[in-house]
């Protein structure tokens, strides 16, 4: 009888751990955060050859100060001639710790995308190598799983404004 209880308990624990693994592997959060971090490393380094691998062909980028940029080719040209232009000051983007959130999207129980949102700070690099805090904004990215790869499809960059040196915590939204 004791062996039966032990076997039943072992089966229940094994089944429960299997469910936990299935649920964890069905959560794209770590993959999205990792992929997003890879994009921002490329952005901060102006690694233009890496950029196309992060976007769908029909990507749409909406910026509250610069307007919309529609399509991958237009977005790549904007990056090349804008923040990565030869005469431009380099920008470094940094996510505000604790502000980034991931919301998986499912259809019929299968993950097909995710929404990533948060806040970020921007620093301007000077020719002497120093940098200064230049601004703060919110972002929302729609990531889609296409042929096994996570790609950004819709990008919103909004609520741009000044940032202060000690500002490293998420802003509290006032309603």
Buried (B, 14 or more C-beta within 10 A) or exposed (E): EEEEEEEEEEEEEEEEEEEEEEEEEEEBBEBBBEBBEBBBEBBBEBEEEBBEEBBBEEBBBBBEEEEEBEBBEBBBEBBBEEBBEEEEEBBBBEBBEEBBEBEBBEEEEEBBBBBBBBBBBBBBBEEEEEBEBBBBBBBBBBBBBEEEEBBBBBBBBEEBEEBEEEBBEBBEEEE
